[in-house]
Amino acid sequence: MIRSLTLAAAASALLATSAYAEPVKYTLDPSHSQVVFTYSHLGFSNTTGMFSGFEGEIMFDEEDPEASSVNVEIPASSIITGWDKRNEHFSSDDFLSAEANPVVTFASTDIKKTGDDTAEITGDLTMNGVTKPVTLDAKLNKSGDHPMANKPWAGFDATATIKRSEWDMGKFAPNVSDEVELNISVEAQKADS
């Protein structure tokens, strides 16, 4: 009887500890993190571009994903479209105003678990000096030890559709579609401290 009570107390203590576990800090791997955007050009093509090499952190609570958070900073001038003149145009005051607003940021404000490995991440997206809420449909691809880095690693994908006019970037719509599809894929490593 005493042994049963001791085991029950130990199990309760273990459950209480895991229930109150702190989220773990992960930093983005800039070489394996991208935001790809797609828009319609005159209805003739669906053109893509990308932001890559950005920084950020995820406070990741694998046991309680809703206690997690995400903060990302993307240099606006890091845009890649495959054509230098388009890169320059998208960085200009017609769109990102990268000189006046050099950083695009996303900071989560709420996370709702939607499945075993999926969640809706709502946060504030700031670009071109304007901040608006965006909800990302996110999926945990994998978490575990990285075979070469020998440390905990996690990978996520997320999607969203935004209207660029909401960030005062609606020039040339509807010929260049107002709606822009975002496809995000990131890897993150457990921070050393």
Order of alpha helices (4+ residues) and beta strands (2+ residues): alpha-beta-beta-beta-beta-beta-alpha-beta-beta-beta-beta-beta
